[in-house]
Amino acid sequence: MDRRTFLLQTASALMLASVLPLDSLAATTSPTGRHYYIDSAMGDDGHDGSSVAKAWRSLGKLNQATFGPGDRIFFKRGGTYAGVFAPKGSGCAGAPIVVDAFGDGDAPHLHADGSAASTVVLHNVEYWTLRNLAISNRGAQPAPRRTGIHLLHENVGVAHGIVLQGLHIHDVNGAPVKKDGGGSAILVETKGRSRQTRHDGLAIENNTIERCQRDGILFLRAGSRDGGLATGVVVRGNRIRGVPGDCILVKGCRGGLVERNTVSECGTLPRGEAAAGIWPFDCDDTLIQYNEVSGHRAPADGQAYDADFQCRGTIIQYNYSHDNVGGMALVCNDGRDAQGIGNSGTIVRYNVSINDALRKTGSASLRISGPVDGSQIYNNIIIIPDKPDAGSQVTVFKATSWRGVPNGTAIHDNIVVAPRAPGIDMNLATQTRMAENHVYTDGTSATSPGNRPILERFRTYRPTLAEVNALVRACFANGKPVPDALQRIAGLA
């Protein structure tokens, strides 16, 4: 550019700046996108939304706009926003559209109040980040498929870069029965009739989910084996309380990471309903680690963790499970699906279970059901105080039939502390290898004089996740229980 052209363009830019307000100039020329503001108390939908002073008022006005790469949408803290937020437009790699809060006070509250199936719908958009919002959807009566946030992508190929972060999703009253449609805090769904669709780079992190019926983070499908499994899926650091069904269920993913989530006080479901804390379905190479699940009370299943149908290479490690009626973990497959890939290569290791499998009969610390192939269960610590009902079964490992039986299961080098010799019922399984599991019980181990006080203490005492992770590392060396493992457990108690 020559000097004359440079001076002419500079003069034109200065003249434009002299007639436009600063906030309008920033919204027009910012290379990182526009800023939009919404204030339910002081906003006006007649404004342009470009500044705090010119904020919009309603979700309806936001839904009329089409957003682009780098745009920012700011909700005023302390405000309440009724209706549905269903934005249009997409960001791009390196310039997502970000929804956030501004000002002081409580998180902005978006609520459909049962007037719609979902309060927030991200439909066929990508590169969106939602954070620091409160979202609810409580109607006068429970309704099927009611949800807080619905990620719905159909016939679009790969949907990139959806991030849900630091949200408070609460009071969503869906149907309590799964076959009736259920309900959830977050619903992930892809469809692909004309074009196979899957997620890439989906992150659900550091959210608080409370009092949602039936489920918490529910994937109906994030990808498929025909069109490609979802990649880059992370579910991390979420705190889930008062969710009685499937608290975290990921489906249709490859290499999904589910870590550092906490599930507690799950509540109750109607008789016959089956659910579990954290589990994959139709996924490959899922890693489930450093989670804590307690208080699951589903009438059927009710385990903390599960590797379910059509799953290969699931690893469940360094997790904490306590006070779950169904047990610590389930590995299962329905043999009626002869064309499916089954369940193979599941590993359950380095986990700690305290006071699980609370049903009087039928439950076990770890249950393997149906034609499951090549599971490995090792280096876990299972502490079983007396069950609340006198005469209850105390079963640690159990195999059951489901149009087929487990095969090639290896169960070795686990530590079990129980009031009496626990049941091990792997009779239905084929080619099971049981080796060097260390079981400490009253009256049978002269090397553990503190056994009874340990169990008495664990009737009420619950260590932290960090403490049990440190314990499981201390109790095994080179894949074997250390000689003083029981004393180390006693030291924790």
N, C-alpha and C positions, 0 to 999 in steps of 0.2 A: 504494500500500500504506500502511495507517495504522500508527501507531507500535506499537500493541499486537500486530498481526499480525507485524510485523517482529521484535519481541522474541521472540515465541513460536517463529518459524522459526529464528532465530539460536540459541536455547537448544537446540532439537532437533538442529541441526547439531553443536553443541559436545558434546552427550551422545553422538552417534554417533562423533565423533572420539575420545572418551575410551575407547571400547571396541574400536576397530579399530586394528591396527598401521598405521604410516605407509605401508608399501608396499601393503597391501591397500586402504587408503583412496585412494591415488593411482590404483591400477588400476581402482577402482570409479568414481571421480568425475572423472577427467581428461577434459576436453572434447576432447582430441586423441587419445583412444584408449588402449587398454591396452598394457602392456609384458609380453612373454613372454621367458623365458630358457631356453636349452637347453645342457646341459653333459654331454658324453659320458663324463666321468670321475667327476664328483661329483654329477650330477643323479639324480633319482628320478622315474619316471613316476607315482608315487603323490602327488607334490606338485601344486600348482596352477600352477606355472610363473610366478608373479607377481613373483619377485625372484631375485637371484643365489643366495640361500640356499635358495630353493624351486624351483630350476630343474628342468625335465624332462630326460630322458636321451636319448630316441630320436626318430628321424624319424617312427616310427609314431604316437607320442603327438601330435606336431604335426599329423599328417594327420587326427586325429580331431576337431580343433577347427575352428570356423568363425570366420574373422577378419572384422573390419569396418573402416570408415574410421578412419584415424589410428593403427591398431595398429602396434606395433613388435615384431619378433622378433629376438632377439639370440643368436647362436651363440658359444660360448666359444672364443676363439683357442687354438690348439694341440690342439684336439679333433678326432677323426675320427668321422664320422657315416655309418654304413653303411645302404644301402637307397635308397629313392626318397622325395624330397620332393615331394608333390603336394597343396599346400594348397587350402583351400576359402575362399570368401568374397571380396568385392571392397572396395576403397577407393572414394573418390570424388574429384572434382575438388577440389584444395586439401588433401586429406587421404588420400594414398595409404597403402597398407600397405607398410612398409619392413622389409626383412630385412637385417641388418647383423651385425657382429662386436663382441665386447667382450673386455676383458682384454688380456693381453700375449702375444706369440709369433706363430707362423705363422698364416696365415689358416685358419679352420675348413675342414676337408676333408670334403666330401660325396662319397660314392662308391658307385655301384651294383655295381661290379666285374663287369659283364656279366650280372648277375642279372635285369636289366630293360632294355628298349630305351633308357630315358632315366633319368638321375639326378635331374633336376628337371623337373617337368611343370607348366606353368601352363595349365590347361584351363578355358576359358570363364570366366576371371576377368579383372578389369581394375583399373587403378590400383594396380599392384604395382611396387615398386622393389627389386631385388636388388643388393647390393654387398658387396665385401670378403670374398668367399667363394672357396675353391678347389673345383673340381668336376671329377671324372674319371669314366670309365666304361670300364675296361679289363677285358675278359673273358679267359678262357684262350685263346680263339681269336677271330679277327675275325668279326663278324656284321653282316648288312645292317641298315640304318636305325638303327644304334646311334648315340646322340647324348648330349651332356652336358646341354643344356637344350632342351626342346621347348616352344615356344609354340604351343598347339593351340587354335584357336577355331573353333567350328562352329555355324551356325544361331543366332547371337546378335546379328546386326546389326553395330554398330560397337563394336569393342573398344578402349577408350581407355587411354592412360597407362601402357604397359609400359616400364620402364627397366631395362636390364642395364648395370651400371656398376662398373668396378674389379674385375672377376672374373678369376680365373686358371683357365682351362678347359684341361685337358691330358689326354693319354693316353686318347683315345677311339679304340678300334680297330674302326671300321666296316669294311664291305667296300670294297676298292679299286676295284671295277668299278661304274660308275654304273648300268648296267642290272640289276645284281644287288641294287640297293638302296642302295649307297653307305653313307655315314655322315658325321657332322658334329659340330662343337663346339656350334653353336647352330642349331636348326632352327625356322624360322618357317613356320607352315602354317595356312591358313584354309580352311574348307569351308562350303558353303551350299546344301544341297539344299532345305530348307524355308524358309530365310531367308538371303539373301545376307549375307556377313560380310566385314568389312575392318578394318584397323587405322587408328587415328588417334592420333598422338603416340607412336610407337614409337621409342625411343632405345637404341642399342647403342654404348656409349662407353667408351673407355679400358680395355678388357679386354686381357688377355694370353692368347693361344691358342697352344698348343704341342703338337706330336706328335699331331695328330688326323687320322684317316683316314675318309673321303676328302677331305671339304671342311671349310671353316672356318665362316663365317657364311653359311648357305644358306637362302634364301627359296624354298620350294616355291610359295607364293603368299601375299601380304599383302593382296590385294584382287583384283578382277576387273573387266573392262570391262562385264560384264553388271550386276554389283551395286555397282560403284564401286571405283575404284582407291584404295589406301591413301594417306593423307595424313600429313604431319608425320613422315615417316620420316627418321631421322638415324643414320648409321653413321660414327662419328668416333673418331679417336685410338686405334684398336686396333692391337696389335702381334701379328703372326701369323708363326709360324715352324714349319717342319716340317710344313706342310700341302700335300700334293702336288697336290690337285685344284683346285676352284674356291674360291679363298680368301675372296672376298666376292662373292656373287651376290644381287642384289636383284631381286624379281619382283613385278609387280602394284602398282606405286606411281606416284603423280603428284607431281612436285616433290621426289623423294628427294635427300638430300644425303649424299654419301660423301666424306669429307675427312680428311686428316691421318692416314691409316692407313699402317702399314709392314708389308710382306710380304717375307719373306726365307727362304732355304734351304729351298725348297719340297719337295725330295725327288723321288721317282720314282713313276710309275704304270705299270701293265701296258701292253704294246704295244696300240696302237689307241685308248687312252683320250684323249679331248679335254677340255681344261680351260684356264682362263685365270686371271689374278690377280684383277682387279676388273671387274665388268661387270653391266649391267642387262639384263633380259629382260622384254618386255611391259610397258614403262614409258614414261611421258611426262615430259619435262622433267627428266631426271636430271642433277644436277651432280656431277661427279667431279673433285676438285681437291686439290692439295697432298698427294698420296699418293706413296709410294715402293714400287716392286715390283721385286724382283730374284731371280734364280735359279730362274725357273719352267722346269720341264723336261718338261712334258707331251708325250707322243709326237705328239699332234695338237694344233693351235692353239699353246698355250704362249706367248701374248702377255701383256704386263703388263695391258693394258686392252682393252676390247671394248664396242662398242655392238651389241647382238644383235637377234634377231628381234623384231618388233612394238614397236620403240622409235622414238619421235618426239622430236626436240628434245634429244637427249643432248649435253651439253657435257663434254668431257674437256680440262682445262686445268691448267697449272702443276704437272704431275706429273713424276715422275722415274722413268725406266725404265732398268735396266741388267742385262746378262748374262741375258737371257731368250731361250730358244732360238727362239721363234716370232716375236719382234719386239716393237716398242713397242705397236702397236695394231692391232686388227681391227675392221672395220665390215662386218656381214654380214646376209644375209637369205636364207631358203630360198624360192625361187620356186614350190615345189609348193603353198604355201598361198595359193591365188588369192583366198580370201575374207578374208585377214588384212589388217592395215593396213600391212604391210611395215616398212621402215626408212627414215626420212626426216629430213632436217635435222640430221644429226650434225655437230658442230663439234669438231675436234681442233686445239688451239692452245696456244702458250706452254709446250710440254713439252720435256724434254730426254731424249734417248736416247743411251746409251753402250754399245757392244759388245752390241747385241741382234741378233736374227736369226742365230743361230749354226749352224743346220743347213747342211750342205754344199750342198743344193739345196732349192728350194721355199719358203724363208722370205723375208720382206721386212721392212724396218723398219715399213712400214705396208701392210696388205693390205685391199683392198675386194673383197668376194665376194658375188655374187648380185645380184638386182634392188634395189639400194640407191639411193635418190634424194636428190640435192641435198646431198651431203656437202661440207664445207669443211675443208681441211687447210692451215693457214698459221701462220707465225711459230713453227715448231718448230726446234730444234737437234738434228741427228742426227750423232753422231760414230761412225764405223765403223772401228775398227782392223782389221788383217788378221785374217781368220778363222783358227781353229786348223788347219783342213785346207787344204793347198796346193791351189790351183785351184778353191776354193769360189766359188760365185756371191756377188756383193755387189749386192743389189737393195734399192733404197730404197722405191719405190712400185710396187705390183703389183695388177692387177685380175684376178679369176678369175670363172668362170661357176658359178652354182648355180641351174639352171633359170631363168636370166635373168642379166643383166649390170648393172653399175653405170651410172647415168645422171646427167648433170648434176653431175659432180664438179669441184670447183675446188681445185687444188693450187698454191699460190703463196707466194712470199716466205718460203720455208724456207731454212735454212742446213744444208748437208751437208758434212762433212769426212770424206774417205775416202782410202785409199791409191792408188786408181785410179778412173777414171770409173765410178760405180755404175750398175747397170741400172735403167731405168725402164720398166716393162712395163704400160702402160695400154691396150694395143691392143684388148682385148676390150670395154672400156667405150665408152659412147656419150656424145657431147657433153661431153667432158672439157676443162677449161681449165687448161693448164699455163702458168705465167707467173712470170718473175723469181725463180726459185729459184736460190740462190747455192751452187754446188758448188765446193769447194776440193780439188784433188787434186795429187799429186806430179807435177811436170814440166809442169803445165798452167796454173799460176797464178804469174806472176812477182811478184805482189804479196804472196805469202805464203811468204817464205823459211824460216820456222820450221815449215812444215807437217809434215815428217818427225819432228822432236822432239815435236811435239804428239801425234802418233799413238803414238809409242813410249811416251810418258808415260801415255797413256790405256789402254795394255794392262794396266796394273796399278792405276793411280790411280783412285779413285772419290771425287769430292767429295761433300759433304753435300747434302741436300735444300735447305737454306737457300742454299747457294752456287749451286746450279744455278738456283734461282728468281731470285736476284739477277742471274745471268748472262743469263737469257733476257730480263729486263727491260732490261738494259743493251745488248743486241745488236739491239734493234728500236726504231725511233722512227717514230711515225705509220704503223705497219703495215709499215714497210720495214726491211730489215737496214741497220744503220749501216755507214759505210765501213770502220771499223776493227774490225769484228766478229771477224775471225779473230785479231787481236792480243788482243782481250778474252778469247777462248777460250784462247789461248796463256797469258795471264796467270793463268787459273784453273788450268791444268796446271802 
